[in-house]
Amino acid sequence: MPDTDVLVVGAGPTGLLLANELALAGVDVVVAEQRPERSGQSRALSLQPRSAEILDLRGWLDPIAEQSLARLPAGHFAGMPVHYGDLDTRFPYQLGVEQSVVEAHLEGLLGAVARGHVLVGLEQDEEAVTAAFDVGGTRKVLTARYLVGADGGHSTVRKLVGAEFPGRAGRVRMAVADITLASADDQGWRLPSFGDTTAGFRHLIPLREGRSRLLFAGPEQQELARDAPVTAAEVQRALGDTARVEEVWWASRFTDASRQAARYRHGRVLLAGDAAHIHLPIGGQGLNLGLGDAFNLGWKLAAHVTGRAPAGLLDTYHAERHPVAAAALASARAQGVLTIPDEDVAALRGFVADLISDPATNRRLAEQQAGLDVRYAVPGAAHPLLGLRMPDVDLPDGTRLNTRFREGRSVLLDTSGRFDHVVSHVDGPDPSRYGVAGDQAVLIRPDGHVCWIGDDEDSLRAALAGVVTG
Ligand SMILES: Cc1cc2nc3c(=O)[nH]c(=O)nc-3n(C[C@H](O)[C@H](O)[C@H](O)COP(=O)(O)OP(=O)(O)OC[C@H]3O[C@@H](n4cnc5c(N)ncnc54)[C@H](O)[C@@H]3O)c2cc1C
């Protein structure tokens, strides 16, 4: 017998959300993480609206939201604001909260992470996956029925299964530094940003405890090696005379490399989050994509290992999530071009800014950046809501729909209860409120996406069989 049902490699946001989803479904899961302890550092500083919705569906958002620094009413496309205020969501804003806060909460819910476990080897056969770890210089072997590589952009899992990772290498080198400025009077906030300067870009974001994050890229960064330490002197040169750096708390380099695994499933091994796709971190999409991958995979893998999944369900993970990341990568590449410091690009930027000022275009881009436009190809008659995530509607009993997903199961939203002999329903409001005919019911998957809208029992039974069997 394998040691566990599922071995998740990597305790970043993707691995931790996935492990919680599996545990919620009663699946035996082990998370193995190379770091002996949590770093407390954060690359991502915000949660997009869909990420907030995902966490809210399981009741995991509130403790995270309580620690947020800000609610930003807009996202951005290449630095141009896209407004979230009118989006049909309970969270029409980016929640300004560090990745470390999200990770700490998800790890706390899970209870245990096998820390200090560096994955070094991986084999699989028809029965199980065998993973070898270096644990403080000692070799340790763990076996599992399935293994998920959520081990970030340099994924060892991806390399060990020989996954193709097509795309392109980075062309631009950038740096990030969390710093304290010498005094609050330093007007670093007035730094030019996103293509305003021919020398590159500098962008300053306020953090908690008087700290700031400086993102920058100029000619100097192009000359330095990817793994060269970011020094305080380099940060000061990037800031110029605008402000004086007192302390550098954390700094790192990154690039605009853009790659995506050709296949997310390799037999008993699956890839998720940055392990499956890397891109320029512009517009705050990486964390959102990783949480979306985990939320799509969790209930499917749980159904699969507990024998309740219809044939092919697990493979819909790649089918549904690969196109989502491909679109995000294309968006990041397009945004990267728009930030190139060049006068012709500045002219192009002017045209794009004009187009984005149109409310309909702005809304479309806002839905994209917010992660609310994701539509999965589910079978059935075309309906505008089919495949999209269901908005969190108020229910007649005074509660709201999202609270019905706490256990990670599908939900039938209905006004009549006529299908209760097939599956119990949740009493919904007038269906016309969300664009559905009065006599129709709505079946929503555990991840909140609508997979059936209809009024006849046979097609409901068929839709249910596509989600779980028995
Ligand atoms: C400068 C910068 C700013 C960013 N800002 C944003 C933002 O504002 N919004 C946003 O959404 N995204 C942002 N991102 C991207 C975001 O941080 C990532 O997309 C996100 O961390 C991906 O999560 P993950 O869990 O997939 O991978 P990771 O967070 O990378 O986690 C992977 C985990 O796997 C572990 N691991 C790696 N190798 C092994 C091994 N061999 N054995 C065991 N464990 C291993 C690592 O230690 C790590 O804990 C930013 C990225 C950068 C570089």
The ligand as a Tripos MOL2 file, in Angstrom:
@<TRIPOS>MOLECULE
LIG
   53    58     1     0     0
SMALL
NO_CHARGES

@<TRIPOS>ATOM
      1 C1          8.3300   39.9460   -7.9910 C.3       1 LIG1
      2 C2          7.0880   39.1350   -8.0730 C.ar      1 LIG1
      3 C3          5.8880   39.7160   -7.7510 C.ar      1 LIG1
      4 C4          4.7110   38.9860   -7.8380 C.ar      1 LIG1
      5 N1          3.5290   39.5940   -7.5430 N.ar      1 LIG1
      6 C5          2.3740   38.9220   -7.6940 C.ar      1 LIG1
      7 C6          1.1340   39.5430   -7.4050 C.ar      1 LIG1
      8 O1          1.0690   40.7100   -7.0000 O.2       1 LIG1
      9 N2          0.0000   38.8130   -7.5630 N.ar      1 LIG1
     10 C7          0.0400   37.5010   -7.9860 C.ar      1 LIG1
     11 O2         -1.0240   36.8850   -8.1280 O.2       1 LIG1
     12 N3          1.1880   36.8780   -8.2380 N.ar      1 LIG1
     13 C8          2.3650   37.5600   -8.1020 C.ar      1 LIG1
     14 N4          3.5450   36.9300   -8.3340 N.ar      1 LIG1
     15 C9          3.5220   35.5010   -8.6810 C.3       1 LIG1
     16 C10         3.2100   34.6130   -7.4680 C.3       1 LIG1
     17 O3          4.0670   34.9260   -6.3970 O.3       1 LIG1
     18 C11         3.3690   33.1480   -7.8740 C.3       1 LIG1
     19 O4          2.6010   32.9220   -9.0380 O.3       1 LIG1
     20 C12         2.8960   32.2070   -6.7650 C.3       1 LIG1
     21 O5          3.7920   32.2290   -5.6740 O.3       1 LIG1
     22 C13         2.7960   30.7690   -7.2890 C.3       1 LIG1
     23 O6          2.4660   29.9110   -6.2300 O.3       1 LIG1
     24 P1          2.8880   28.3780   -6.2620 P.3       1 LIG1
     25 O7          2.3580   27.8030   -5.0080 O.co2     1 LIG1
     26 O8          2.4600   27.7880   -7.5630 O.co2     1 LIG1
     27 O9          4.4900   28.3880   -6.2890 O.3       1 LIG1
     28 P2          5.5020   28.9440   -5.1690 P.3       1 LIG1
     29 O10         4.8930   30.0480   -4.4040 O.co2     1 LIG1
     30 O11         6.7830   29.1980   -5.8740 O.co2     1 LIG1
     31 O12         5.6720   27.7250   -4.1690 O.3       1 LIG1
     32 C14         6.4200   26.5850   -4.5190 C.3       1 LIG1
     33 C15         6.9110   25.8960   -3.2480 C.3       1 LIG1
     34 O13         7.5800   24.6920   -3.6160 O.3       1 LIG1
     35 C16         8.7510   24.5570   -2.8460 C.3       1 LIG1
     36 N5          9.7120   23.7290   -3.5870 N.ar      1 LIG1
     37 C17        10.4000   24.0430   -4.7010 C.ar      1 LIG1
     38 N6         11.1900   23.0320   -5.0890 N.ar      1 LIG1
     39 C18        11.0110   22.0340   -4.1950 C.ar      1 LIG1
     40 C19        11.5600   20.7240   -4.0540 C.ar      1 LIG1
     41 N7         12.4760   20.2240   -4.9120 N.pl3     1 LIG1
     42 N8         11.1700   19.9550   -3.0110 N.ar      1 LIG1
     43 C20        10.2400   20.4300   -2.1320 C.ar      1 LIG1
     44 N9          9.6960   21.6590   -2.2150 N.ar      1 LIG1
     45 C21        10.0680   22.4590   -3.2360 C.ar      1 LIG1
     46 C22         9.2290   25.9980   -2.6580 C.3       1 LIG1
     47 O14        10.0940   26.1310   -1.5470 O.3       1 LIG1
     48 C23         7.9180   26.7430   -2.4660 C.3       1 LIG1
     49 O15         7.5240   26.8170   -1.1120 O.3       1 LIG1
     50 C24         4.7490   37.6410   -8.2570 C.ar      1 LIG1
     51 C25         5.9640   37.0320   -8.5780 C.ar      1 LIG1
     52 C26         7.1260   37.7800   -8.4830 C.ar      1 LIG1
     53 C27         8.4290   37.1290   -8.8580 C.3       1 LIG1
@<TRIPOS>BOND
     1     1     2 1
     2     2     3 ar
     3     2    52 ar
     4     3     4 ar
     5     4     5 ar
     6     4    50 ar
     7     5     6 ar
     8     6     7 ar
     9     6    13 1
    10     7     8 2
    11     7     9 ar
    12     9    10 ar
    13    10    11 2
    14    10    12 ar
    15    12    13 ar
    16    13    14 ar
    17    14    15 1
    18    14    50 ar
    19    15    16 1
    20    16    17 1
    21    16    18 1
    22    18    19 1
    23    18    20 1
    24    20    21 1
    25    20    22 1
    26    22    23 1
    27    23    24 1
    28    24    25 2
    29    24    26 1
    30    24    27 1
    31    27    28 1
    32    28    29 2
    33    28    30 1
    34    28    31 1
    35    31    32 1
    36    32    33 1
    37    33    34 1
    38    33    48 1
    39    34    35 1
    40    35    36 1
    41    35    46 1
    42    36    37 ar
    43    36    45 ar
    44    37    38 ar
    45    38    39 ar
    46    39    40 ar
    47    39    45 ar
    48    40    41 1
    49    40    42 ar
    50    42    43 ar
    51    43    44 ar
    52    44    45 ar
    53    46    47 1
    54    46    48 1
    55    48    49 1
    56    50    51 ar
    57    51    52 ar
    58    52    53 1
@<TRIPOS>SUBSTRUCTURE
     1 LIG1         1 GROUP 0 **** ****
